[in-house]
Amino acid sequence: MPTTISPALGHAIMTQGGPGAAPGYDAQDFRRLATASLQEGVMGASSFEVVQRSAGATLSVDVKANVADAASGVAALVQGDAVAGQSLYPVAPHSSVINEAIASNSSGNPRIDQVVLEVLDDVHDASGSNIARVRVIAGTASSGATLNNRTGAASLPGSCIRLADVLVANGASSITNSQIRDRRTWACGAYCRIIRNANGAGSSDANASYALTSATIAYLDSVNLAPRIECSGAPVRVRLIGTVAATAITTRTALVSFSPQMDGSGVSGMASIGSNPASNDSSQRITIVSDGLALPCFEWTFTPASGSHVIAPAYAKHDVSGATNAEIFANAARPLVWEIEEIVRQNTANNVTTSG
């Protein structure tokens, strides 16, 4: 016998009796339609970005609330949390940059404040308002609080997204970009692509390359190839594309192991910074014979916990049969590319239960 779908929120899919007649589409239905295949977060690179006050740093921050996605006209999507199935709210851009004051701190300890974008919908949360708003949620001043440990940061209310963490030092009279950490998630998934056309040390090496010399796992370039990415908990794919070479004219062989890192630890159980590569990580290794070149594309997919993470490539070089050196180029002719892509989609196979 057929079963009619009657959602707890919104109306059934079909409209009967013409426009405006029950059960027609309501705001809940349209939010579901408009935000399918997206997640909570901002739409553009500068949408709701939090920075120091542009007119001169004070005890306040600027929020770029006037920047929207050019195609959709939407600046951000915020998940409603007051009731189950409330769905994502598209937030239109504001008319201008918003300047939000930061409360003074004379406690004797640093404090972590959070700048958030929040939606209120009286139908579902009985707030008495139907608005989107930006506000600052002050934390509790705590000894040793930093942007990394977030000690004393307040719990977030429902129906809001974190835009930034702000470190408010004891006695601070201004907030600069060095005290602000971007915490925006991305509605379409985070993406970062870094192209290096010069080696990290800035040496005069004619090859403009990174010398691969460490026998233990070490960052390839902890300054230029270690971006901080705000992750939503969706799978992340990383790629390292470049040209690797043995630099000594010899008949001996060099082996280079690559290991993607998150916050200094190898992903998926791979070797971490300062440790030796595991014997079974051959999928991330490349062998270079004599003075040969190799054109690797190392790729790995993993699922990080939601939050702010440093995601970077690391390597270890081993002399298999002699003192052979190795390098990875980073110049205009042979650029080095580090790519990080968050995959906003389901990550479970569709045949895990049935097999017929």
C-alpha positions in Angstrom: 0.0 0.0 0.0 1.4 3.4 -0.9 2.5 5.7 2.0 2.1 9.4 1.8 5.2 11.4 2.8 4.1 14.1 5.3 7.2 15.9 6.6 7.1 17.4 10.1 8.2 20.7 8.7 7.1 22.2 5.4 4.4 20.8 3.2 4.2 17.8 0.9 5.9 18.0 -2.4 2.8 18.4 -4.6 0.7 21.5 -4.7 -3.0 21.2 -5.0 -5.7 23.7 -5.7 -3.5 26.3 -7.5 -1.0 28.9 -6.2 -1.3 29.7 -2.6 -3.6 26.8 -1.8 -2.8 24.3 0.9 -0.7 22.2 0.9 1.6 24.5 -1.1 5.3 25.1 -0.7 6.4 27.2 2.3 9.7 28.7 3.3 10.9 25.4 4.7 10.4 23.7 1.3 12.2 26.5 -0.6 15.2 26.4 1.8 15.5 22.7 1.1 15.4 23.2 -2.6 17.8 26.2 -2.7 20.5 24.7 -0.6 20.6 21.1 -1.8 24.1 19.7 -2.2 25.6 22.6 -0.1 26.6 22.8 3.6 26.7 25.5 6.2 29.3 28.2 5.5 30.2 31.2 3.4 29.8 31.4 -0.3 32.8 33.5 -1.4 36.5 34.0 -0.4 35.7 37.3 1.3 32.1 36.8 2.4 31.9 37.6 6.1 35.6 37.7 6.4 36.7 39.2 9.8 39.8 41.5 9.7 41.3 44.4 11.7 39.5 47.7 11.4 40.4 49.2 8.0 40.4 52.8 9.2 43.0 52.0 11.8 43.1 49.2 14.4 41.0 49.8 17.5 39.3 47.5 20.0 37.0 46.3 17.2 36.9 44.2 14.0 35.6 44.7 10.5 33.2 42.1 9.1 33.0 42.0 5.3 29.2 41.4 5.4 28.7 43.2 2.0 30.4 40.5 -0.1 28.3 37.9 -1.8 28.7 35.2 -4.4 28.4 36.9 -7.8 26.2 34.2 -9.4 23.7 33.6 -6.6 23.8 36.9 -4.7 24.1 34.8 -1.4 26.8 35.6 1.1 26.4 32.6 3.5 24.3 29.7 4.5 23.4 29.1 8.1 21.9 25.8 9.4 18.8 26.3 11.6 19.1 24.2 14.7 16.0 25.1 16.7 14.0 22.1 15.3 14.9 19.0 13.3 15.0 19.5 9.6 15.0 23.3 9.8 17.5 23.4 6.9 19.9 26.1 5.7 19.1 29.8 5.6 20.6 31.8 2.7 21.9 35.1 4.1 22.0 38.0 1.7 24.8 40.6 1.9 24.6 43.6 4.1 24.8 47.1 2.6 28.3 47.7 4.0 31.2 46.4 6.0 30.1 45.9 9.7 32.4 47.1 12.5 31.9 45.1 15.7 33.2 46.3 19.0 35.3 44.0 21.2 34.8 44.3 24.9 37.8 45.6 26.9 39.8 43.1 28.9 41.4 44.1 32.2 41.2 40.6 33.9 44.9 39.9 33.9 44.5 37.0 31.4 43.9 36.7 27.7 40.4 36.0 26.4 39.1 34.2 23.3 36.1 35.9 21.7 34.1 34.6 18.7 32.5 36.6 15.9 29.5 34.7 14.6 26.7 35.0 12.0 23.4 34.0 13.5 19.8 33.5 12.1 16.7 33.9 14.2 13.3 32.5 12.9 10.4 33.1 15.3 8.4 30.3 13.7 10.9 27.8 14.9 12.8 29.3 17.8 10.2 31.7 19.4 12.9 34.4 19.5 10.5 37.1 18.5 12.7 38.0 15.6 13.2 37.0 11.9 16.7 38.3 11.2 20.2 37.4 10.3 22.8 39.2 12.5 26.5 39.4 13.3 27.6 39.6 16.9 30.6 38.9 19.2 30.4 36.2 21.9 32.9 37.0 24.6 34.8 34.1 26.2 36.1 33.7 29.8 39.5 35.2 30.4 41.9 32.3 31.1 45.5 31.9 31.8 47.4 30.7 28.8 44.6 31.1 26.3 45.7 31.1 22.7 44.1 30.8 19.3 45.4 27.2 19.2 44.0 25.9 22.5 40.9 28.2 22.6 40.8 28.0 26.4 37.8 29.8 27.8 36.0 30.1 24.5 32.2 30.1 25.0 29.9 27.4 23.5 28.2 28.5 20.3 24.4 29.0 20.3 22.3 27.1 17.8 21.6 28.4 14.3 24.9 30.2 13.9 28.3 29.8 12.2 31.7 30.9 13.7 33.3 33.5 11.5 36.5 34.1 13.5 38.2 33.7 16.8 39.7 36.8 18.3 42.5 36.8 20.9 41.9 39.7 23.3 45.1 40.3 25.4 44.9 41.7 28.9 44.9 45.5 28.5 44.6 45.4 24.7 43.7 48.7 23.1 43.4 47.4 19.6 42.9 44.2 17.6 45.2 43.4 14.6 45.1 40.6 12.0 47.6 38.7 14.1 45.0 38.3 16.8 42.3 37.1 14.4 41.9 33.5 13.2 39.6 32.9 10.2 37.1 30.1 11.2 34.7 30.3 8.3 33.6 27.0 6.8 32.7 27.0 3.1 29.3 26.2 1.7 30.7 24.6 -1.4 33.7 23.0 0.4 37.1 24.5 1.2 39.6 24.7 -1.6 43.3 25.8 -1.6 45.8 25.6 -4.5 49.4 26.8 -3.9 51.8 27.1 -6.8 55.5 27.4 -5.9 57.8 28.9 -8.6 60.7 29.4 -6.1 62.3 27.3 -3.4 61.4 28.0 0.2 64.9 29.0 1.2 65.2 31.5 -1.6 68.6 30.3 -2.6 70.5 31.0 -5.8 70.3 27.4 -6.9 69.9 27.5 -10.6 67.3 24.8 -10.5 65.1 26.7 -7.9 64.4 23.5 -6.1 63.8 22.1 -2.7 66.7 19.9 -1.6 65.4 16.6 -0.2 67.9 15.7 2.6 66.0 14.5 5.6 66.1 10.9 6.6 63.0 11.4 8.8 59.7 12.9 7.9 60.0 16.7 7.6 57.9 19.5 6.2 58.7 20.2 2.5 58.1 23.9 3.2 56.5 24.8 6.6 56.2 28.5 5.5 54.7 28.5 2.0 53.1 25.0 1.7 51.4 24.7 5.1 48.0 26.5 4.9 45.5 26.6 7.7 42.2 25.2 6.4 38.8 25.4 8.2 37.3 21.9 7.8 33.7 20.9 8.2 34.2 17.2 8.8 33.7 16.3 5.2 36.4 14.2 3.3 39.5 16.1 2.1 41.6 15.3 -0.9 45.2 16.5 -1.1 47.5 16.4 -4.1 51.2 17.1 -4.6 52.3 17.6 -8.2 55.8 18.3 -9.2 59.1 17.1 -10.7 61.5 15.1 -8.5 65.1 14.4 -9.6 68.3 12.7 -8.4 71.0 15.4 -8.3 74.2 13.3 -8.4 75.6 11.7 -11.5 75.7 8.1 -10.2 74.3 4.7 -10.9 72.9 4.5 -7.4 69.3 4.9 -6.4 67.4 7.4 -4.2 64.0 6.8 -2.6 61.7 9.6 -1.5 58.7 9.1 0.7 55.9 11.7 0.8 53.5 11.9 3.8 50.6 14.4 4.0 50.4 15.9 7.4 47.6 17.4 9.5 48.8 19.5 12.5 52.1 17.7 12.3 50.7 14.1 12.3 50.6 11.9 9.3 47.0 11.3 8.0 45.5 7.9 7.8 48.3 6.5 10.1 51.2 7.6 7.9 54.5 8.7 9.3 54.5 11.9 11.3 57.0 14.8 11.5 60.2 13.6 13.0 59.5 9.9 12.6 60.6 7.3 10.1 58.2 6.2 7.3 56.4 2.9 7.8 57.6 0.0 5.7 54.1 -0.3 4.2 53.6 3.2 2.9 55.0 2.4 -0.6 52.0 4.0 -2.3 53.5 7.3 -1.3 57.1 6.6 -2.4 59.0 7.2 -5.6 62.3 5.7 -6.6 64.8 7.8 -8.6 67.6 6.0 -10.5 70.8 7.8 -11.4 70.3 11.3 -12.6 66.7 10.7 -13.7 63.6 12.8 -13.4 60.2 11.7 -12.1 56.8 13.4 -12.5 54.8 12.2 -9.5 51.2 13.2 -8.6 50.7 12.0 -5.0 47.1 12.0 -3.9 45.4 11.0 -0.7 41.8 11.3 0.7 41.1 11.4 4.4 38.3 12.7 6.7 39.6 15.3 9.3 37.6 16.3 12.4 35.8 19.6 11.9 37.9 22.5 12.9 40.9 24.5 11.9 43.9 22.4 10.7 47.3 23.0 9.1 47.5 20.6 6.2 50.9 20.3 4.6 53.1 17.9 2.5 56.1 16.2 4.2 58.8 13.9 2.9 61.8 11.7 3.8 64.7 10.8 1.5 66.6 7.5 1.8 69.8 6.4 0.1 69.0 2.9 -1.1 72.4 2.1 -2.5 74.7 5.0 -1.9 74.9 8.7 -1.1 72.5 10.0 -3.8 70.8 13.4 -3.3 67.3 14.3 -4.5 65.4 17.5 -5.1 61.9 18.6 -6.1 61.7 21.5 -8.5 59.9 24.8 -7.9 60.4 27.1 -10.8 58.4 28.5 -13.7 59.3 25.6 -16.0 58.6 23.0 -13.4 56.2 24.4 -10.8 55.3 22.6 -7.6 51.6 22.4 -6.8 50.0 21.7 -3.4 46.2 21.3 -3.6 43.6 20.8 -0.9 40.0 20.1 -1.7 37.1 19.5 0.7 34.6 17.1 -0.9 31.0 18.1 0.1 29.0 15.0 -0.7 28.1 11.7 0.9 31.1 9.5 1.7 29.5 6.2 2.2 29.1 3.5 -0.5 25.5 2.9 -1.5 25.8 -0.9 -1.3 27.0 -1.5 2.2 23.8 -3.4 3.3 22.3 -5.2 0.3 24.2 -7.2 -2.3 21.5 -8.5 -4.6 
